[in-house]
Amino acid sequence: MAKKIHVPTRMCASCRDKYPQGNLQRLQCLESSLILYSGRGRSFYLCKNCLVDEKKVLKALMRQCRSGDKEKFTNRLKEIITDDRES
């Protein structure tokens, strides 16, 4: 009998849809700055579809980080997306 493989699912902080964990980008806010997940602390996930819709993502980021500058978040998110696509 074949063993069933468990695929963890997580929810996108922006659209609130559930996806397999590998299809999401894991981020965290640390000292009012947006960074890739460092392995410690609270984090959240964003799906690739929502990363394209800047306005919707900014609303989710402001909710998750509870503070910060929208322009700073926008610039940092663009850096993260660009770095992720190049990798």
C-alpha positions in Angstrom: 0.0 0.0 0.0 1.4 3.4 -1.0 2.1 5.9 1.7 0.2 9.1 1.4 2.4 12.2 1.2 1.4 15.1 3.3 1.6 18.5 1.5 1.4 21.4 4.1 -1.0 24.2 3.1 -0.8 27.8 4.2 -3.0 30.8 3.8 -2.0 33.9 1.8 -2.2 37.0 4.1 -3.5 39.1 1.2 -6.3 37.1 -0.5 -6.8 34.6 2.3 -6.8 31.6 -0.1 -5.0 28.4 0.8 -2.1 27.0 -1.3 0.6 24.4 -0.9 3.4 25.9 1.2 5.9 25.7 -1.7 3.8 28.0 -3.9 3.9 30.9 -1.4 6.6 33.5 -0.5 7.3 33.6 3.3 8.1 37.0 4.7 8.3 38.6 8.1 8.3 42.1 9.6 11.3 42.8 11.8 11.6 46.2 13.5 9.2 47.8 11.0 11.2 46.4 8.1 10.0 43.7 5.6 12.5 40.8 5.1 12.5 37.2 3.9 11.8 34.8 6.7 14.9 34.5 8.9 13.9 31.3 10.6 12.9 32.9 13.9 9.8 34.9 14.9 6.4 35.4 13.4 6.0 35.2 9.7 3.3 35.3 7.0 2.8 34.1 3.4 1.9 35.8 0.2 0.9 34.0 -3.0 2.5 34.8 -6.3 -0.8 36.1 -7.7 -1.1 38.7 -4.9 2.5 39.8 -5.3 1.5 41.3 -8.7 -1.4 43.4 -7.2 0.5 46.1 -5.3 -2.4 47.8 -3.7 -3.9 44.6 -2.2 -0.5 43.5 -0.9 0.2 46.8 0.7 -3.0 46.6 2.7 -2.0 43.1 3.9 1.5 44.3 4.8 0.2 47.2 6.8 -2.1 44.7 8.7 0.7 42.2 9.3 3.4 44.7 10.3 1.1 47.1 12.1 3.3 50.0 11.3 5.7 51.3 8.8 5.9 53.4 5.7 3.9 52.3 2.6 6.6 53.5 0.2 9.4 51.7 2.1 7.3 48.4 2.0 6.6 48.9 -1.7 10.3 49.3 -2.5 11.4 46.4 -0.3 8.7 44.1 -1.7 9.9 44.9 -5.3 13.5 44.0 -4.3 12.3 40.7 -2.8 10.2 39.8 -5.8 13.1 40.7 -8.2 15.6 38.7 -6.2 13.3 35.7 -6.0 12.7 35.6 -9.8 16.5 35.8 -10.5 17.2 32.8 -8.2 
